[in-house]
């Protein structure tokens, strides 16, 4: 399970909820959560704020599949 998914499920929100709150499509958020794509810095900050995480490294450590 990715760190993003772990924090999102702890928070009790759906991928769609997070996507709406950060201003991206649900599919884009799914790519971030699966590690297929990385968000830009501003989007990463918005994700962290929505999920209540204060250390961006915590969300993406060991969560990369893209090259």
C-alpha positions, -999 to 999 in steps of 0.1 A, spaced: 0 0 0 14 34 -9 19 61 17 -6 83 0 -32 56 1 -24 48 37 -28 84 48 -59 89 27 -77 58 41 -68 68 76 -84 102 69 -115 84 56 -116 102 22 -119 88 -13 -95 94 -42 -122 116 -57 -125 137 -26 -88 144 -25 -87 151 -62 -115 177 -59 -98 194 -29 -64 197 -46 -78 207 -80 -69 178 -102 -88 150 -119 -94 118 -100 -73 99 -126 -44 123 -120 -46 116 -82 -47 79 -89 -15 82 -108 1 100 -79 -11 74 -54 1 45 -75 35 61 -80 31 62 -118 35 100 -118 47 126 -94 28 158 -87 44 192 -90 55 209 -58 24 230 -53 1 200 -58 22 179 -34 18 206 -8 -19 206 -13 -21 168 -10 -1 170 22 -24 197 36 -55 177 27 -41 145 43 -28 163 74 8 154 67 36 179 75 66 162 59 64 157 21 91 131 23 69 110 44 43 108 16 66 98 -12 94 78 5 97 44 -13 66 51 -34 81 54 -69 75 31 -99 81 57 -127 115 61 -141 
